[in-house]
Every structure is written in C-alpha cells, then in structure tokens.
Amino acid sequence: MDTHNYSIDKTLPVDWPEDVTFLKHNRLASEIPEHIQTLYGLVNHPTCPTLLPQPKTPIPSLLETMDELEIQSPIVCDTVSIQKIANSSHPAHGEYGLFAVKDVPPHAYILDYRGTIQLDDLIDHNSDYCIHFHGTLSIDAAVAGNEARFINDFRRVNERPNVAFDVYRDRLTGECRVGVFTLNQIIQAGQELLVTYGKSFWKSRNVVSNEPNWDPSWDD
C-alpha cells in the first residue's frame, strides 16, 4: 500500500463552505467515556475541541484486526480538490464533489475523513455526512470536517466505487482514524472520488438501490 507523505498546507481548501468548520483533527464528543477514548488513542485538549494523540498503548483484542500504518495525515490534501458538479445527469448536479488533481495509484491512502466522533446511540443518523467509525462510534462531518465530506456515492455516476473508508491505527501515536483509500484501480487526474454509501443509507431516504453494498472484486 502506498503511504506517501503528501504535502501539508495550513490554508483552507479552495471552495470550502463558509458555514462548515474546517477541522485539522477530529472532534471528540463529550459523552464518550474515558475508557473508550483511551482504547482508540484519542484525548481532548483542554483548550481546543480537537483530538490529540496520546502515547501508544498495547492494542486491545478489539482492535487487533485494524491495520497499523505510518501516515502523515495532510491538513489540506493537495491530491484532491472540491469542485462544483456541472454534469446535469449527475445526482448531485449543482452541488459539490471531490476530484483527483493528480493520478492516484491503487491501494493508496489519500486523506482522512474528519468530523465529530460520537456514540452511535447519540449520532444524527439523518445526517448525509455520518459514517461508521468503529465499534460503538460514528463520525459526523455535517457541521465540521474536511474535504472527504464531499465524496459522493457511486450510484448513477459510475459502475463501481473507486475509494473506500477504512479505519486504521497510527503506528507512531496509537491514534485511530478513518482514512480514504483507493481500491484496485488507478484514479486518474480529473476523476471524481466515489464511495459506496450502502443500501441502508438510501433505504432510510426512501430511495431504491439495486447495486450491491460491496463487491470483493472492487478491492481484490
């Protein structure tokens, strides 16, 4: 897997919406118990509502199957750009998507999916920006997040997704994060990043989807 350290820039991404907070780190909801924070290597800084890594601890059995990677997560990712969708046949026509600005090889890390990490029971599952984090946690980027919140579903756009969300553990700090990784095909410059939201997402919005939730051939 390519874990190239993409360049880090402290400015906001181009076309970032004014009503959404750009996050350099995940936020951690106050309702999450301390032992769960420790399990995932996450702790709130007392003066800043963002997550900071704490010293790495032995991996509990719950996390043993999680990939450990050494990745320098970019603050602003120069591999992608937020673009308004002009194609009238696109389901998100007139809204925004996330596009590659350079070729990205198969099975490569692109960027993290940032947002507010919250207990599943307390998360707003009607949010279009909520994804499962791990265990009993989800992450919501509705009001605060990064570029990954603009990744659209592949349905009615392409035959298959070209990226997937996957949780990983930072080998150096022990912090757990959700990354965006390419599948088994190259993403060429100019192509839109597309993921599968899953049938349950569309069912909850009264939309019928005949495409599979997941096909192993996408990532063999």
C-alpha positions as CSV (number, residue, x, y, z in Angstrom):
1,M,0.0,0.0,0.0
2,D,1.3,3.5,-0.9
3,T,1.5,5.6,2.2
4,H,3.3,8.5,0.6
5,N,3.5,11.6,2.8
6,Y,1.5,14.2,0.8
7,S,2.4,17.8,1.3
8,I,0.9,19.7,4.2
9,D,-0.7,23.2,3.8
10,K,-2.3,25.2,6.6
11,T,-4.7,27.2,4.4
12,L,-8.3,26.3,3.8
13,P,-9.2,24.2,0.7
14,V,-10.4,26.1,-2.3
15,D,-14.2,26.4,-2.4
16,W,-14.5,25.5,1.3
17,P,-18.1,26.4,2.5
18,E,-18.3,29.3,4.9
19,D,-20.9,27.6,7.1
20,V,-18.8,24.5,7.8
21,T,-15.8,24.4,10.2
22,F,-12.7,23.0,8.7
23,L,-11.0,20.5,11.1
24,K,-7.3,19.8,11.3
25,H,-8.1,16.9,13.7
26,N,-11.3,15.0,14.6
27,R,-13.5,16.4,17.4
28,L,-14.5,14.2,20.2
29,A,-18.0,14.4,21.7
30,S,-18.0,14.9,25.5
31,E,-20.4,12.0,26.0
32,I,-17.7,9.4,25.0
33,P,-16.4,7.6,28.2
34,E,-12.8,7.9,29.0
35,H,-12.0,4.2,28.6
36,I,-13.3,4.4,25.0
37,Q,-11.2,7.5,24.4
38,T,-8.2,5.6,25.7
39,L,-9.0,2.5,23.6
40,Y,-8.8,4.5,20.4
41,G,-5.8,6.6,21.4
42,L,-7.8,9.8,21.5
43,V,-8.0,12.6,24.1
44,N,-9.4,16.1,24.0
45,H,-7.0,19.0,24.5
46,P,-8.4,21.1,27.4
47,T,-8.5,24.4,25.4
48,C,-9.3,23.0,21.9
49,P,-12.2,20.8,20.8
50,T,-9.9,18.6,18.7
51,L,-8.3,15.3,19.2
52,L,-4.7,14.9,20.0
53,P,-2.8,11.6,20.0
54,Q,-1.7,10.2,23.4
55,P,1.3,7.8,23.9
56,K,0.8,4.5,22.2
57,T,-0.6,1.7,24.3
58,P,-0.8,-2.1,23.6
59,I,-3.6,-2.9,21.1
60,P,-6.6,-4.4,22.8
61,S,-8.2,-7.5,21.2
62,L,-11.0,-5.3,19.8
63,L,-8.5,-3.6,17.5
64,E,-6.2,-6.4,16.6
65,T,-7.6,-6.7,13.1
66,M,-7.2,-3.0,12.4
67,D,-4.4,-2.0,10.0
68,E,-1.4,-0.2,11.6
69,L,0.0,2.4,9.2
70,E,2.6,5.1,9.5
71,I,0.9,8.0,7.8
72,Q,1.4,11.8,8.0
73,S,-2.2,12.9,7.5
74,P,-2.3,16.2,5.5
75,I,-4.1,19.1,6.9
76,V,-5.2,20.2,3.4
77,C,-4.7,17.4,0.8
78,D,-3.1,18.5,-2.5
79,T,-4.2,15.3,-4.2
80,V,-7.8,16.3,-4.4
81,S,-10.0,19.4,-5.0
82,I,-13.5,20.4,-4.2
83,Q,-15.4,21.1,-7.4
84,K,-19.0,22.1,-8.3
85,I,-20.7,19.4,-10.4
86,A,-21.7,20.7,-13.8
87,N,-22.9,17.4,-15.3
88,S,-26.7,17.6,-15.5
89,S,-27.1,13.8,-15.3
90,H,-25.2,13.6,-12.0
91,P,-27.4,13.0,-8.9
92,A,-25.5,15.8,-7.2
93,H,-25.7,18.2,-10.1
94,G,-25.2,21.8,-8.8
95,E,-23.7,20.6,-5.6
96,Y,-20.1,19.6,-4.9
97,G,-17.9,16.6,-5.2
98,L,-14.2,15.6,-4.6
99,F,-12.0,15.2,-7.6
100,A,-8.4,14.0,-8.1
101,V,-5.9,16.6,-9.3
102,K,-3.2,14.0,-9.9
103,D,-3.1,10.3,-10.6
104,V,-3.5,8.2,-7.5
105,P,-2.3,4.5,-7.6
106,P,-4.4,1.5,-6.5
107,H,-4.5,0.7,-2.7
108,A,-3.2,4.1,-1.7
109,Y,-4.0,6.4,1.2
110,I,-5.4,9.8,0.1
111,L,-6.7,11.6,3.2
112,D,-8.6,11.2,6.5
113,Y,-12.3,11.6,7.0
114,R,-12.6,14.1,9.8
115,G,-15.6,15.1,11.8
116,T,-17.1,14.8,15.3
117,I,-16.8,11.3,16.8
118,Q,-19.9,10.4,18.8
119,L,-21.5,7.3,20.3
120,D,-23.8,5.5,17.8
121,D,-26.8,5.9,20.0
122,L,-26.4,9.7,20.1
123,I,-25.4,10.4,16.5
124,D,-27.7,12.0,14.0
125,H,-28.2,9.2,11.5
126,N,-30.2,11.5,9.2
127,S,-27.0,13.4,8.5
128,D,-25.7,12.9,5.0
129,Y,-22.2,13.2,6.4
130,C,-22.3,10.5,9.0
131,I,-20.2,7.3,8.6
132,H,-19.4,4.4,11.0
133,F,-16.1,4.9,12.8
134,H,-15.5,1.6,14.7
135,G,-17.2,-0.4,17.4
136,T,-19.9,1.8,19.0
137,L,-18.7,5.0,17.5
138,S,-19.6,7.0,14.4
139,I,-18.2,10.2,12.9
140,D,-20.3,13.1,11.5
141,A,-18.9,15.8,9.3
142,A,-22.2,17.8,8.8
143,V,-21.1,21.0,10.5
144,A,-17.3,20.4,10.8
145,G,-15.0,18.2,8.8
146,N,-12.5,18.2,5.9
147,E,-12.5,17.6,2.1
148,A,-13.6,14.0,2.5
149,R,-17.1,15.1,3.4
150,F,-17.6,15.9,-0.3
151,I,-17.1,12.4,-1.5
152,N,-20.3,11.2,-3.3
153,D,-21.9,7.8,-3.8
154,F,-21.1,5.9,-7.0
155,R,-24.7,5.1,-7.8
156,R,-25.9,6.6,-11.1
157,V,-22.4,8.1,-11.6
158,N,-20.2,5.1,-12.2
159,E,-20.4,1.3,-12.4
160,R,-18.4,1.0,-9.1
161,P,-16.7,3.0,-6.4
162,N,-13.1,3.9,-6.6
163,V,-12.4,4.6,-3.0
164,A,-13.4,3.2,0.4
165,F,-13.5,4.5,4.0
166,D,-11.4,2.3,6.3
167,V,-10.3,2.7,9.9
168,Y,-6.6,2.4,10.7
169,R,-4.3,2.9,13.7
170,D,-1.4,5.3,13.5
171,R,1.7,3.2,14.2
172,L,3.6,6.0,15.9
173,T,0.9,7.5,18.1
174,G,-1.7,4.8,18.5
175,E,-4.5,7.2,17.3
176,C,-7.3,5.6,15.4
177,R,-8.6,7.4,12.3
178,V,-10.8,6.8,9.3
179,G,-8.9,7.1,6.0
180,V,-9.9,7.3,2.4
181,F,-8.1,4.7,0.3
182,T,-8.2,3.9,-3.4
183,L,-9.4,0.4,-4.4
184,N,-7.8,-1.8,-7.0
185,Q,-7.9,0.7,-9.9
186,I,-5.9,3.8,-10.5
187,I,-7.8,7.1,-10.1
188,Q,-6.7,9.4,-12.9
189,A,-6.4,13.2,-12.6
190,G,-9.8,14.8,-13.1
191,Q,-11.8,11.8,-12.0
192,E,-14.3,12.1,-9.1
193,L,-13.7,10.1,-5.9
194,L,-16.7,7.8,-5.4
195,V,-17.6,5.6,-2.5
196,T,-20.5,3.3,-1.7
197,Y,-22.8,4.7,0.9
198,G,-24.6,1.4,1.3
199,K,-28.2,0.4,0.7
200,S,-29.3,1.2,4.2
201,F,-28.3,4.9,3.6
202,W,-30.6,5.1,0.6
203,K,-33.4,3.0,2.1
204,S,-33.6,5.4,5.0
205,R,-34.2,8.1,2.4
206,N,-36.8,6.1,0.5
207,V,-34.6,5.5,-2.5
208,V,-34.4,2.0,-4.0
209,S,-30.9,0.9,-4.9
210,N,-30.2,-2.3,-6.9
211,E,-26.4,-2.0,-6.7
212,P,-24.6,-4.2,-4.1
213,N,-23.3,-2.8,-0.9
214,W,-19.9,-4.3,-1.6
215,D,-18.3,-6.5,-4.3
216,P,-15.0,-8.2,-3.4
217,S,-13.8,-7.7,-7.0
218,W,-13.6,-3.9,-6.3
219,D,-10.6,-4.5,-4.0
220,D,-9.0,-7.9,-4.9
